[in-house]
Amino acid sequence: MDFALSSQEEAFRKEVRDWLEENMKELPEWWNNPDVLRPEVDSEEYHQFSIWWHRKLYAAGFIGITWPKEYGGRGRTIMEQVVFYEEIAKHRAPGPTNVHGMGWVVPATLAFGTEEQKKRFIPKILTCDEIWCTLYSEPEAGSDMANVQTRAVEDGDDFVINGQKVWTSGGHYSDWAVLLAKTDPDAPKHRGLSYLLVDMHSPGVTVRPLVNITGSHEFNETFFNDMRIPKHQILGEKNRGWYVAMGAMEFERSGTAAAITRENTIKDLIKLAKETKHHGQSLSKDPAVRQKLAQLYIEVNVSKYMDLRGLTHLLREGRPGSQGVLSQLFGVELNQRLQDFAMYLQGPYSQLMRGSKYAIQHGRWQYSFLRSRGNSIETGTTEIKRNVIAQRVLGLPRE
Ligand SMILES: Cc1cc2nc3c(=O)[nH]c(=O)nc-3n(C[C@H](O)[C@H](O)[C@H](O)COP(=O)(O)OP(=O)(O)OC[C@H]3O[C@@H](n4cnc5c(N)ncnc54)[C@H](O)[C@@H]3O)c2cc1C
């Protein structure tokens, strides 16, 4: 592993750094000051703030860094993209939004889409003019994703969709979605699915809110009642949707900046321990607290090197590969340990949420503690990730 950057990459790092230092002055005070109350994550104000910042990043040429110029990308290297996300994390700046669009819809469209689909969809994802969500999970198809029952029946030039999806993150403000639906009910379940691109404003789509453990409306139930999708909105071949979804998920499971975000969290925990007093003494002087902080600090560094190992794989093979699941699993569980310790440090104050005048930093840690529980479910549960590691990384038998 070579940690040195080329002169072009160093120049790009400086470009990102200079831009962030100048433009972060425009961020609202609540962004970087934990003592100022921030808008709720599910508020319109927060949503509009995320789009505003995303478009500034786009205008500066930092969105779609590795994607081809003809679809609105910058046509640069993976390392430059890594550098960009590292600088975002180091500066604690907001990242891009349209997470599903950027995270897997664009990579899947580039890999499986037609030329018309690439030209039609990718530029609007990059500019955030069209926000995307993901319609995979159903009440009886979560971990067993291939068990989806939502039907897509051919009728003339369209597919007609009937069924129900669940846990649709951002479905209430999305314009488009990727949908996994059954096109051949008689085929073995992995071979009868298709991957369709859905206009969420079509007649026959109903989105109903679901409130998560933090009290926020982040995901939804989505119902389809005779919704029509033109046949040209299929991504890849009919009945091969499972393989498109698997290809897209490989991108979902890769990532390199998360370790720096965890580094920020451990620094914040050290600060919290210094500022929190127990019997008049700073908690950072308590040997048990010091030991735990040191242990978490070691684990944060382990996660950094695991991410770098995944990055080496990506640079050599051109795709993240199932190796990425190792660092993702470790990172998810480590974040939960970090968040648990934030609650421990706050003692009885850990019970106070946003809205209480005694809540530490307006309950910011309570939100991130509760939200971190979902990390071990979304994008595949930790049990499923362990299965993937056993079978695909270690090559162990299924039984
Ligand atoms: C915050 C959040 C956001 C989400 N956003 C989206 C979204 O935008 N779009 C979308 O489509 N879905 C989304 N999901 C859904 C998510 O993908 C599913 O919740 C997840 O795949 C698990 O499915 P399930 O909830 O049906 O649990 P189940 O599959 O019913 O699992 C229940 C338990 O059984 C375990 N289990 C199941 N099968 C096995 C096995 N073979 N081996 C070992 N253990 C097993 C699981 O690990 C789990 O502990 C989101 C979920 C969360 C929490």
The ligand as a Gaussian input file, in Angstrom:
#p B3LYP/6-31G(d) Opt

LIG

0 1
 C      -32.778000       3.267000       8.672000
 C      -33.204000       2.300000       7.608000
 C      -33.346000       2.736000       6.292000
 C      -33.747000       1.834000       5.300000
 N      -33.926000       2.315000       4.018000
 C      -34.381000       1.470000       3.050000
 C      -34.665000       1.962000       1.736000
 O      -34.483000       3.147000       1.449000
 N      -35.155000       1.099000       0.822000
 C      -35.353000      -0.226000       1.092000
 O      -35.773000      -0.949000       0.199000
 N      -35.122000      -0.720000       2.341000
 C      -34.640000       0.101000       3.323000
 N      -34.411000      -0.380000       4.596000
 C      -34.761000      -1.775000       4.892000
 C      -33.589000      -2.680000       5.158000
 O      -32.882000      -2.971000       3.976000
 C      -34.161000      -3.952000       5.822000
 O      -34.721000      -3.556000       7.059000
 C      -33.102000      -5.001000       6.062000
 O      -32.681000      -5.554000       4.837000
 C      -33.596000      -6.123000       6.985000
 O      -34.817000      -6.624000       6.570000
 P      -36.044000      -6.785000       7.594000
 O      -36.212000      -5.489000       8.299000
 O      -37.193000      -7.322000       6.812000
 O      -35.558000      -7.849000       8.664000
 P      -35.610000      -9.436000       8.507000
 O      -35.015000      -9.818000       7.195000
 O      -36.975000      -9.905000       8.819000
 O      -34.599000      -9.898000       9.646000
 C      -34.991000     -10.028000      11.030000
 C      -33.782000     -10.568000      11.802000
 O      -33.429000     -11.895000      11.325000
 C      -32.065000     -11.916000      10.912000
 N      -31.921000     -12.785000       9.742000
 C      -32.738000     -12.828000       8.651000
 N      -32.262000     -13.718000       7.748000
 C      -31.126000     -14.227000       8.265000
 C      -30.157000     -15.190000       7.797000
 N      -30.298000     -15.780000       6.605000
 N      -29.102000     -15.471000       8.603000
 C      -28.953000     -14.870000       9.796000
 N      -29.843000     -13.963000      10.311000
 C      -30.896000     -13.643000       9.539000
 C      -31.744000     -10.486000      10.575000
 O      -30.341000     -10.224000      10.646000
 C      -32.525000      -9.709000      11.610000
 O      -31.831000      -9.644000      12.819000
 C      -34.010000       0.487000       5.620000
 C      -33.864000       0.045000       6.935000
 C      -33.470000       0.935000       7.923000
 C      -33.310000       0.445000       9.342000

